């Protein structure tokens, strides 16, 4: 039987998942992504540029994103957008997170073999 990771490093995938989801909707630049994550999660998730830019660069390196320089209101910014490979990655991550959220919800609400937390 193959070994299974007992404590998956799932929290590291949160910025990647959120960034891919945002960029699937529209192209954005780094700081705009930081603000959108904070705003759209009601500040429950707040990641800084020090988290976002390395994730953007890694996703671009892996072929999940493309970038282009664009000047808006006299400011040059790098805008990112999702590639077909990025869409597939988002789909995989979304499925993983849906399964994880369901399992956690089941534990918290007293699903099979557990008592609800009061």
Secondary structure, 3 states (H helix, E strand, C coil): CCCCCCCCCHHHHHHHHHHHHHHHHCCEEHHHHHHHHHHHCCCCCCCCHHHHHHHHHHHHHCCCEEEEEEEECCEEEEEEEECHHHHHHHHHHHHHHHHHHHHHHHHHECCCCCCECC
